[in-house]
Amino acid sequence: MQTTRDDNVFVFGDCAAAPWLGEPAGTLIPPRAQAAHQQAVHLAKQLRQRLDGKPLADFHYHDFGSLVSLGENWAVGGLMGNLAKGTLFVEGYIARFMYNMLYKKHQVGLHGFWKVALNSVSGFIRRSTTPRIKLH
């Protein structure tokens, strides 16, 4: 993820037009949050390698699929990996549950486990005690 003009400049995420190793020539890694996260983790390790004077490793992107929320109780997506040879299509409540868990994982990374846990419990209590519609 070094730039082509200066070996001391590194890029990741939407700024990087990185080749997708293992795919046909010219295929670039898609500009998605999943790719940016994998690049950030890899880059953090590689910067430590660079500071220690060790050689840098190539970045290998692994596509785990995509999930899209389509309302409060519905989602669709395609999951990839060792579970299925190719893409496993999921939809409905199962996909929405998976989407919510992925979102909670993202929140834990940003805010920490305890804050997300307390916020989730308070949200559950709030939803179960307040009316679904406001009458006035």
N, C-alpha and C positions, 0 to 999 in steps of 0.2 A: 504494500500500500504506500510505497514511496512514490513521490512524483517523478516524472521522467526527466525533469530538468535539474533537480537538486536532491541528492540523496539524504539530506538532512530535513527535508519537508515530507510529512506524512499526511494522508487524508483518509477519511472514512465517511460512511453515510452517503448522503445525497451529493457530496462534493466529489466522491470517488467514482470513476468509470472503470471499475476493476474487472478484469477478465474472470470468467467463471471457469476455473480449472476443471477438467474432466468433461466439459461440454464441447460442442463443435466450435471451431475457431471463430473468433469474433463475437461470441456470446458473452454479454456482460451480466454481472450480478444485478438482479432487479433492485430498484430503489425503494425498498420497503423497510419498515422498522425492524423486522426480523434480521435482515441483512446488516443493518447499521449496528444492531446490538452485537451480533457475532463479530463484526469488524472491530468494534470498540474493545471487546474482551481480548481479541487477538492483538490489537495494537498496543494495549496496555502491557501485555507480556513481551511483545517485541521491543518496546521502548526500554524495558529492563534489560533485555538481551543486548541491545545497542549500547547502553550505558556501561555494561560489563565487558564490552569488547568482543562479544560472541556473535556468530553469524545469525542472520535473520531467517526465519522459516516462512515458507509460502503460506498464503491464506487460502483455505479451502472452505467454500460456502456449502452449507447443508440446508436444503430447502425442506422445512418440516410441514409445509402447506400453508393454507390461509383460511381464516374464519372471518365472516362478515355478519355483523348484527343487523337484523331486519325487523326491528321493533322490540317491544318489551319481552316477548316470550319466543322469539323466533330468530334463528340464525342458520346460515348455510356455510359450507366450507369443504375444502379438499385437503385431506391429511396425507402426508407422504412419509415414507420411512420403512422400517423393517416390519411394521404391522401388516402391510399389504405390498404386493409387488406392483407398484405404480401408485395411483391415487385412490384413496378411499373417500367417497363422497358421504358427508354427513349433513343432516338438516334437522330442523325442529328443536325440540326441547333438549335433546342430547347435545346438539351443536351449540345451543345457547348456554347450557351448563359449562361446556368446554370453553366458550368465549368468556364467560364470567370468571372462571378459574384462571384463565390466562391474564385477564385484566387485574385480578387480585394479586397475582404474582408480580405484575408490573408495579402495582401500588406498593407492595412490600419492598420492592427494590428501591422505590423512591422515599417512602415514609417510614419503613420499619415495620416489623411484625406486630408489635403491640398496638400501635396507632391504628393500623388497618383492622386488627381483630376487634378493638373497641368500637371503631366506626362501623364495622359490619354488624356487630351485635346491636348497637344503637339504631342502625337502619332497620334491622329486623323488627325491633320493638316498635319503632315509629310506624312502620308499615302495618303492623298488626293492631295498633291502637287508634289510628286515625282513619276517618272515613275515606272511601275511594273518591268520592266527589264532594265538592264544597257546596253546601246549600245555604243561600242567603239572597 
